[in-house]
Amino acid sequence: MHAAGLLPNAAHDKITMRHIGPRAEAETVELTGDEIRAIREKARLSQAVFAHHLKLTVGHVSKLERGSERAKGPTLVLLDVIRRKGIEAIL
């Protein structure tokens, strides 16, 4: 498309890390069990429905809420999105 003149030079150039500049470090969010429970209750969901939307087991949600396990990785990211934007953001 570039050779045919359909794509301008600016759109053709790759965006690389040197174009973006120094990356801003993502904030590390840590949620307590009480905060996770509050997120779920604010969404007015049972543990089973909440687990279904997060693709987790009910037992894992229970452990997160009790604080016997900590949310990490994709689960933590989803919980943070729900905390900031509401459950509708992932539905």
N, CA, C and O of each residue as an XYZ file, in Angstrom:
364
protein
N       0.826     -1.181      0.000
C       0.000      0.000      0.000
C       0.877      1.253      0.000
O       0.537      2.259     -0.622
N       2.005      1.181      0.703
C       2.908      2.320      0.733
C       3.481      2.578     -0.651
O       3.552      3.724     -1.097
N       3.894      1.502     -1.334
C       4.483      1.640     -2.672
C       3.474      2.197     -3.666
O       3.853      2.905     -4.599
N       2.206      1.891     -3.481
C       1.168      2.375     -4.387
C       0.729      3.793     -4.053
O      -0.088      4.373     -4.769
N       1.260      4.355     -2.977
C       0.903      5.717     -2.600
C      -0.376      5.805     -1.783
O      -0.884      6.899     -1.537
N      -0.899      4.660     -1.362
C      -2.137      4.659     -0.587
C      -1.900      4.873      0.904
O      -2.820      5.225      1.642
N      -0.681      4.661      1.336
C      -0.346      4.785      2.751
C       0.769      5.815      2.889
O       1.864      5.607      2.367
N       0.512      6.915      3.579
C       1.546      7.950      3.704
C       2.740      7.459      4.523
O       2.633      6.502      5.290
N       3.874      8.131      4.347
C       5.099      7.742      5.055
C       4.902      7.692      6.563
O       5.376      6.764      7.219
N       4.213      8.672      7.113
C       4.037      8.732      8.566
C       3.283      7.509      9.074
O       3.600      6.987     10.143
N       2.300      7.051      8.328
C       1.531      5.882      8.747
C       2.307      4.595      8.507
O       2.048      3.580      9.154
N       3.250      4.633      7.589
C       4.015      3.439      7.239
C       5.127      3.154      8.243
O       5.464      1.996      8.489
N       5.692      4.205      8.818
C       6.801      4.029      9.759
C       6.354      3.230     10.972
O       5.249      3.406     11.485
N       7.230      2.359     11.409
C       6.960      1.585     12.621
C       7.075      2.479     13.844
O       7.908      3.384     13.897
N       6.241      2.216     14.803
C       6.385      2.877     16.092
C       7.240      1.959     16.947
O       6.875      0.814     17.214
N       8.366      2.470     17.364
C       9.285      1.675     18.175
C       9.406      2.308     19.559
O       8.865      3.384     19.812
N      10.117      1.629     20.441
C      10.277      2.135     21.803
C      10.970      3.498     21.830
O      10.706      4.307     22.719
N      11.845      3.755     20.873
C      12.515      5.062     20.897
C      11.531      6.189     20.571
O      11.757      7.334     20.963
N      10.436      5.877     19.857
C       9.413      6.880     19.593
C       8.562      7.148     20.829
O       8.114      8.271     21.057
N       8.351      6.124     21.604
C       7.506      6.259     22.789
C       8.255      6.965     23.908
O       7.656      7.709     24.684
N       9.547      6.738     23.995
C      10.338      7.337     25.058
C      10.349      6.434     26.280
O       9.914      5.285     26.211
N      10.837      6.942     27.381
C      10.886      6.114     28.591
C       9.478      5.693     29.001
O       8.556      6.505     29.081
N       9.351      4.422     29.253
C       8.032      3.911     29.639
C       7.723      4.307     31.065
O       8.563      4.230     31.961
N       6.507      4.728     31.237
C       6.049      5.013     32.594
C       5.773      3.678     33.267
O       5.107      2.811     32.701
N       6.274      3.526     34.445
C       6.046      2.287     35.179
C       4.581      2.206     35.573
O       4.005      3.167     36.083
N       4.002      1.072     35.332
C       2.615      0.864     35.726
C       2.537      0.809     37.245
O       3.407      0.250     37.913
N       1.476      1.403     37.768
C       1.285      1.354     39.211
C       1.033     -0.076     39.638
O       0.246     -0.797     39.023
N       1.701     -0.468     40.683
C       1.467     -1.790     41.230
C       0.315     -1.686     42.212
O       0.395     -0.977     43.215
N      -0.742     -2.393     41.912
C      -1.925     -2.368     42.758
C      -1.927     -3.632     43.595
O      -1.713     -4.728     43.078
N      -2.166     -3.480     44.866
C      -2.333     -4.636     45.739
C      -3.695     -4.489     46.383
O      -4.018     -3.432     46.927
N      -4.488     -5.527     46.328
C      -5.826     -5.486     46.901
C      -5.908     -6.450     48.070
O      -5.461     -7.593     47.984
N      -6.482     -5.976     49.154
C      -6.691     -6.847     50.306
C      -7.948     -7.675     50.078
O      -8.731     -7.401     49.168
N      -8.128     -8.675     50.906
C      -9.335     -9.490     50.825
C     -10.591     -8.664     51.033
O     -11.594     -8.870     50.350
N     -10.539     -7.723     51.980
C     -11.698     -6.863     52.233
C     -12.006     -5.983     51.024
O     -13.172     -5.741     50.713
N     -10.966     -5.503     50.343
C     -11.173     -4.683     49.146
C     -11.791     -5.512     48.023
O     -12.668     -5.030     47.307
N     -11.341     -6.749     47.866
C     -11.896     -7.625     46.826
C     -13.361     -7.923     47.128
O     -14.199     -7.903     46.226
N     -13.670     -8.199     48.389
C     -15.061     -8.439     48.783
C     -15.910     -7.193     48.508
O     -17.035     -7.303     48.022
N     -15.371     -6.008     48.819
C     -16.101     -4.763     48.584
C     -16.357     -4.549     47.090
O     -17.425     -4.074     46.703
N     -15.383     -4.899     46.257
C     -15.558     -4.786     44.800
C     -16.708     -5.681     44.352
O     -17.570     -5.262     43.579
N     -16.713     -6.915     44.843
C     -17.771     -7.869     44.472
C     -19.130     -7.409     44.980
O     -20.117     -7.462     44.246
N     -19.189     -6.960     46.224
C     -20.464     -6.532     46.796
C     -20.986     -5.267     46.125
O     -22.195     -5.110     45.958
N     -20.089     -4.368     45.739
C     -20.505     -3.157     45.019
C     -21.141     -3.529     43.680
O     -22.072     -2.868     43.219
N     -20.626     -4.596     43.062
C     -21.183     -5.080     41.794
C     -22.461     -5.885     42.014
O     -23.133     -6.261     41.053
N     -22.799     -6.150     43.285
C     -23.998     -6.895     43.667
C     -24.000     -8.297     43.050
O     -25.001     -8.742     42.488
N     -22.856     -8.982     43.168
C     -22.710    -10.323     42.622
C     -22.400    -11.314     43.737
O     -21.734    -10.981     44.717
N     -22.893    -12.527     43.570
C     -22.507    -13.608     44.477
C     -21.078    -14.025     44.136
O     -20.550    -13.664     43.085
N     -20.463    -14.785     45.034
C     -19.120    -15.283     44.746
C     -19.124    -16.146     43.492
O     -18.179    -16.096     42.705
N     -20.176    -16.935     43.295
C     -20.242    -17.828     42.134
C     -20.292    -17.040     40.827
O     -19.592    -17.379     39.874
N     -21.104    -16.003     40.777
C     -21.227    -15.205     39.550
C     -19.947    -14.398     39.323
O     -19.471    -14.286     38.193
N     -19.399    -13.843     40.394
C     -18.145    -13.092     40.303
C     -17.030    -13.997     39.776
O     -16.266    -13.606     38.893
N     -16.946    -15.200     40.322
C     -15.942    -16.171     39.877
C     -16.131    -16.504     38.401
O     -15.155    -16.615     37.659
N     -17.369    -16.662     37.981
C     -17.658    -16.977     36.577
C     -17.120    -15.873     35.661
O     -16.485    -16.166     34.648
N     -17.367    -14.620     36.005
C     -16.922    -13.504     35.163
C     -15.405    -13.350     35.161
O     -14.826    -12.885     34.179
N     -14.762    -13.739     36.258
C     -13.302    -13.649     36.325
C     -12.612    -14.916     35.838
O     -11.383    -14.986     35.794
N     -13.417    -15.928     35.469
C     -12.892    -17.233     35.030
C     -12.063    -17.880     36.141
O     -10.980    -18.416     35.900
N     -12.598    -17.818     37.362
C     -11.970    -18.416     38.534
C     -12.936    -19.403     39.159
O     -14.112    -19.450     38.798
N     -12.439    -20.184     40.091
C     -13.334    -21.050     40.852
C     -13.883    -20.253     42.032
O     -13.295    -19.259     42.458
N     -15.015    -20.709     42.544
C     -15.609    -20.065     43.710
C     -14.645    -20.168     44.894
O     -14.511    -19.229     45.678
N     -13.982    -21.310     45.013
C     -13.020    -21.499     46.091
C     -11.883    -20.495     46.041
O     -11.427    -20.012     47.077
N     -11.424    -20.180     44.832
C     -10.331    -19.215     44.704
C     -10.803    -17.819     45.093
O     -10.084    -17.087     45.774
N     -12.004    -17.448     44.666
C     -12.556    -16.145     45.055
C     -12.674    -16.074     46.577
O     -12.349    -15.054     47.186
N     -13.135    -17.153     47.176
C     -13.256    -17.200     48.632
C     -11.895    -17.011     49.304
O     -11.781    -16.270     50.280
N     -10.875    -17.674     48.789
C      -9.526    -17.534     49.354
C      -9.004    -16.107     49.188
O      -8.345    -15.575     50.081
N      -9.301    -15.490     48.040
C      -8.881    -14.107     47.826
C      -9.545    -13.185     48.841
O      -8.896    -12.310     49.414
N     -10.843    -13.386     49.059
C     -11.581    -12.530     49.984
C     -11.152    -12.750     51.432
O     -11.171    -11.811     52.228
N     -10.773    -13.952     51.780
C     -10.301    -14.241     53.141
C      -8.867    -13.765     53.351
O      -8.411    -13.635     54.486
N      -8.166    -13.509     52.261
C      -6.782    -13.068     52.359
C      -5.791    -14.207     52.453
O      -4.603    -13.975     52.680
N      -6.259    -15.442     52.281
C      -5.322    -16.567     52.337
C      -4.545    -16.716     51.033
O      -3.530    -17.411     50.991
N      -5.015    -16.069     49.973
C      -4.265    -15.974     48.712
C      -4.346    -14.540     48.233
O      -5.297    -13.823     48.544
N      -3.338    -14.125     47.471
C      -3.313    -12.768     46.926
C      -3.583    -12.822     45.430
O      -3.130    -13.733     44.736
N      -4.318    -11.847     44.950
C      -4.569    -11.748     43.514
C      -3.276    -11.330     42.827
O      -2.548    -10.469     43.322
N      -2.997    -11.953     41.675
C      -1.804    -11.596     40.918
C      -2.074    -11.805     39.438
O      -3.047    -12.458     39.060
N      -1.220    -11.254     38.615
C      -1.318    -11.433     37.172
C      -2.627    -10.914     36.602
O      -3.110     -9.856     37.006
N      -3.205    -11.661     35.656
C      -4.431    -11.222     34.993
C      -5.603    -11.020     35.957
O      -6.440    -10.144     35.740
N      -5.662    -11.816     37.008
C      -6.742    -11.657     37.986
C      -6.650    -10.299     38.657
O      -7.663     -9.621     38.825
N      -5.457     -9.896     39.038
C      -5.264     -8.597     39.670
C      -5.620     -7.468     38.711
O      -6.225     -6.476     39.115
N      -5.249     -7.615     37.453
C      -5.565     -6.595     36.449
C      -7.079     -6.464     36.293
O      -7.608     -5.352     36.285
N      -7.781     -7.595     36.169
C      -9.238     -7.546     36.035
C      -9.894     -6.925     37.262
O     -10.804     -6.106     37.132
N      -9.443     -7.305     38.442
C     -10.006     -6.735     39.667
C      -9.783     -5.228     39.720
O     -10.665     -4.487     40.153
N      -8.622     -4.773     39.287
C      -8.344     -3.336     39.278
C      -9.243     -2.611     38.284
O      -9.731     -1.519     38.575
N      -9.468     -3.204     37.116
C     -10.373     -2.597     36.131
C     -11.782     -2.503     36.704
O     -12.440     -1.470     36.578
N     -12.246     -3.585     37.336
C     -13.584     -3.582     37.936
C     -13.657     -2.544     39.050
O     -14.663     -1.846     39.181
N     -12.607     -2.438     39.848
C     -12.577     -1.456     40.941
C     -12.692     -0.034     40.399
O     -13.415      0.792     40.955
N     -11.970      0.246     39.307
C     -11.954      1.601     38.762
C     -13.166      1.931     37.905
O     -13.673      3.052     37.957
N     -13.643      0.958     37.107
C     -14.661      1.261     36.098
C     -15.985      0.554     36.305
O     -16.957      0.839     35.605
N     -16.036     -0.361     37.253
C     -17.272     -1.102     37.483
C     -17.286     -2.410     36.714
O     -16.524     -2.605     35.767
N     -18.166     -3.295     37.140
C     -18.254     -4.635     36.550
C     -18.630     -4.574     35.070
O     -18.292     -5.477     34.305
N     -19.328     -3.514     34.666
C     -19.758     -3.381     33.270
C     -18.574     -3.344     32.310
O     -18.723     -3.661     31.129
N     -17.409     -2.963     32.803
C     -16.222     -2.865     31.948
C     -15.771     -4.216     31.417
O     -15.091     -4.273     30.392
N     -16.132     -5.305     32.087
C     -15.692     -6.621     31.613
C     -16.841     -7.467     31.091
O     -16.620     -8.582     30.620
N     -18.055     -6.959     31.166
C     -19.207     -7.742     30.699
C     -19.467     -7.513     29.231
O     -20.398     -8.092     28.671
